């Protein structure tokens, strides 16, 4: 995965979300993905005929047929919410190797309206279907309770401390018309919200939404003659890993090996350290995941994530702006949120985010798949 000496950097030349997010009952998952991809391609001046690589969380052959192309490189990796991070990593490798020159990474889900989506069900032959579901752990919220309770107990924290996460992130989402939850929150509002599964209250759980997003990747050399609409974003490094099929399979319930390993690979490949990162996106389907991310990625020490949040470090004006679209808890969460975390990182680096952070040069994006199953990391830069 390391760039060969003298090779052209791989860039994100186009990035766009579907025109509508939230509740979009008139569009299928495929339509949401394709509308996003068309917008992203338009930013590059290219057309579908120029695309020779395609990656998606949707059936990738169906998507290729839908848009009328026959790409020579396909990636249909689906490992949960971080799948888009892995698609970017794989696309970079394909472009560097010459297997593809222009890759579209497209995501679409009708998570709320369920248009064109399969029925929700746990495969009874899967590990979770055999060893978790029979004991009542059938929903994402119930499958995530084991690690968060272990984390809170280990560090002497109260379940009320989880409220710090959505409260901090609400300062970024406040007033954003594209955010599903666009109102500022305080601790009382979070703690007063409905209990879902102990210790999660509803405002500590992601909403379920409809939406899509897409990226167009190519080498900087390939883009040199194009009239790009936006400043390109360079993929400096990436990583992927996994630990097990669910939270109950974790070696240490207070730390996720996938986060540690994928992020270490991304840092190593980029040549950067935590001190070089200006902006951070950590997948946050539930309020505890950013706490694990901050610690497992090495931005704070063990048990220090909650005090770090309380210090204001991740809020507007803080030393490490994090989840600046409001995250999956407030902005949008279609079921697999990773694409939207990448989109926000790109917007910050291009300078066109709703709540733009001044002077951002680097962004680290961390995704999770399943309930502490897979992980994907990206290091992005605008220089």
N, C-alpha and C positions, 0 to 999 in steps of 0.2 A: 504493500500500500504506500510506501514512501515514494515521493516524487523522484524520478530519475534526474540526474544533474542536467540542467539546461532545459528541461521539459517545461512546457507552458502550464501555468497554474490552471486549475479547473474552477470555473466560476458559476454562480447562480446568476444568470442573465435576465431571467424573468421570474416573477413570483406574484401570485394573485389568489385571492379567495373567491368563492362564489358570490355573485351580487347580493344574495340574501343569506343570512344566517339566522338560526333560531328555530322558528316554525315555518317550514316551507312545504306545505302539503301537496303542491302542484308539481313537484319535481322528484324524480327518482334519484337514487344514489348515483347512477351512471350520468344522469343529466347534470347533477351538481359537480361531479368531477370534470366533465367535459366543458362546462361553462367556465370553470376555473382555468382549465388548460388553455382554452381559446384566449382568455384575457392575458395569461402569462406569455403565450406565444406572441400576441400582439405587441407586447412590450419589447420584443426582440426584433420585430420586423420579419420573422420567419412564419412559415405555414406548416400545416401537417405534413406536406410532402417533403419537408426538410428534416423531419424527425426519423431517426433510424434506431432509436432506443426508447423503450417504454417500460415504466415500472408503476405498479399500482397495488393498492389494497383490494381493489375490485378484481374479478377474473380478467387477467391482462389480455388474453386472447379475445375475449368479448369486447373489451375496450378498444383494442386495435381494429376490430371489425367495425365497431360503431363509428369510429372516426375515419375509416377507409384507408388504413395504412398497413403495411406488412414489414414491420421493423425487423432488423437482423439481430437485435439484442432485446431480451425480455427478462423482467424480474417480477415475479408474483409473490415474493416473500410476504407472509403474513404471520407476525409473531405478537399481535396485539398492538397496543397504542404507540409503540416506538417503531413500527414498521417503516414509516416514512424516513426516519433517521437512517435505517439500514439501507433503504432504497438509495438515498443520497450517497452513502458510503460505497455501495456497489456501483452506482453510476460513475462516481469518480474513478474507480478502478477500471471500469470499462472504457472510459474516455482516455485515460492514460495509456491503456494497452492498445488502443486503436480499434477495439471491438465496436465502438459507437462514437459518433461525433456530436450529435445533438440528442439529449435524453430528456424526455418529459416524465416527471414523477407526478402522478395524479391521485388524489384521494377524494372520495365522496361517500357520505353516509346519510341516510334518512333515519337517524337515530331516534327522532321523536315521532315523526309521522309514519315511519316504517314503509315507505313507498319503495318497492323493488328490493326489499331486504328479506333475508330468510328468517324463519321463526327463531326466537331466542330459546336456546336449549343447550345444556351441557351434554357433551357426548358421553354416554354411559361407559364407553370403552376407554375414555381418557383417564389419566391419573386422577384428575379432580373428580371425575365421574365415579371412580371406584373408591377413592379414599377420603373425599371431602363431602360431596353431595349426600351420600347416604346418612351422614351425621348432621344434616340440616344446614350445611354451608353451601347454599345455592346461589345467593346473590353476591354481587361484587362487594357490597357493604359488609356482609357477614363474613366473607372470606378474608377481608382486610382487618378484622377486629383483633385477631390474635397478635400480630406484630405490634400494633399501636399500643395495646394494653401492656405488652412486655416493655416497650420503649418508655412509656410513662412511668411504669413501676421502677425500672432500672435507674432512671434519673430523678426520681422523687418528684415527678410532675403530676399535676392534676389534669383530668380530662378538660377542665376549663382552659388550660394553656393552649389547647389546639385552636381556640378561637383567634389567637394572635395571627394565624396564617391568613384566613379570609379577610380579617380586618385590615391588615397591611396591604393586601392585594387590592382591596376595594378602593384605595386611594388612587390606583392607576386606572381602574375601570370606570370610575365615577364620571357620568356625563357622556360616556362613549355610546352613541346610538347603536353601534353594532354589538355591544355587550349584552348578553342575556340578563345579567344582573348588573345594572348600571348605577346603583345607589351606594353612597358611602355607608359603611357598616361600623358599628362600635361593638365592644365586647358584649354589652347587654343584648343587642339585637341578635347576635349569633347564639348566645346562651338561651335566649328566649325562643329560638326557632324549634320546630318539632323534632323530637328524638326519632332517629331512624333505626340505628342499631348501636347499642352502647359501645363506645362513647361518642359516636357520630351523630351530630345534629344536622338538620337538612342543609344549613348554610355551610357545613363542613364537607358536604358531598357535592360532586359536580352535577349540574343540570344535564338533562338529556336533550340534545338539539339536532337539527338538520344543518348540513353545510358541506362545503367542499373546498379544496385548495390544490394548487399545482405549482410546480417549479420547472424551470427550463435550465438545464445544465449543459455546458460546453467548455472547451478550452478557451483561455483568453486569446490565444492565437486565432481560433475560429471566429471569435467575436470581434476581432480587430477591425473588420470592414463593415460591421453592422452599426446601425444608428440606434443604439440602445436607449430606451426611454428613461431608464434609471441607472444610477451608479451600480456597477457590478459588485457582487459579494463573493469573496474568495473562500473556498473550503480549504482551510489550513490543515485540518486533521479530523479524524473520526475514529470511532471504536464501537465494537459490539460485543455482547457477552450474554450469558444466561446463568441462572443458578438452579432452578427447578420449576416444576409445573404449578407451584402455588406457594402461598405464604407458609403453610404448614410443613413445607419441605425445606425451609430455610435453615442453614447451619446455625446462624445467630439471628434471633428475631429482632435485634436492635440495629442490624446493619445488613445491607443488601450487597452481596458479592458482585452482582451484575453491574451495579453502579460503580463500585470500586474498580473493577477490571476494565469496563468499557471506557470510563473517563481517563484512566491511566494511559490507555492506548491512544486516546485522542490527544491528550497533553503531550505524550512522547512524540507522536507523529508531527504535531504542530510546532514543537520546540518551545512552547509557551508554558508558563506556570500559572498558578492561581492568581498571583500578584499581577499578571498581565491582562486579566479579564476585566473588562469594563461593564459588562452586562450579562445577566444570567437568566436563562429560562429553564425551570425544572418542572417537569410534568406533574400535575397536581389534581388527579382525579379525586383524591381525598386529602384532607388537611395535613395528614402526617407525612405525606410523601416528600414535600419540600424540606422537612426537617431531616429526613434520611439523606436527601440529596446534598444539602449543605455540608453535612458531616462526611458522607462517603466520598464526595468529590474533593474533600480536603480544604474547603473554604473556612470551616471552623472545626474545633476539636469535638470529641465525643461529649454529648450532653450539652453542647453550647448553642445549639440552633435556636432554641426559644429565647434565651437572653439576647442573642444577636438580632432576632426579629424585634424584640422589645426596644432595643437601642435605636431603632429607626433606620438601620443600615440598608434595608431592602426597599424602603419607601422613597417617594420622590425627594431628591436632595441627599439621599443616603450614599454610603461608600460603595455599595454593591446593588444597584437597581435590579430587582428580580421580579419575574412574571409581570412585566409592565403592560400587558394587555388585560390584566386581571386574572390571568391563568385560566385553566379549565374550570375552576370553581366559579368564576364570574363571567368570563368572556364567552366561551362556547365549549361544548364537549359533545361531539357526535357519537362517541363510543370509543374511537381511536383519536386521541387529541394531538398526537405528535406533529402532524402537518401544521397545525395552527401555532404551535410553539416555534417552529421554524419560520413561519410567516412573520411572526412578531419580531424575531431576531433580525430577519432581513429588513423589515421596515425600519427598525432602529438604526441599522447600519446604513440604510439608504437615506435616512433623515426624514421619512414621511410617516412615522408612527403617530397615532392619535395623541399619546402622551410621550413626546420625544425626549430622550435623555441627551443633554448636550455633550458633545465630544466623544461619543461612542466610536471606538475603533475595532474592538473585539467583542464577540459574544460567544458564550458557551451554552449549548442547548443539550439538555439531558432528558431522554425519554425512557419510559418504562413500558413493558409489555406484560399484560396479565397482572396477577397479584404478586409482585416481586418475582416475575418469571424471567423475562428477557430485558435487555437494556441496550440503548443506542445513544451515542454521544457525537456531537459535532462541535468543532471549533471554527468560527466564521470570522472574517475580517473584511473591512472595506479599504484596506491599503495593499 
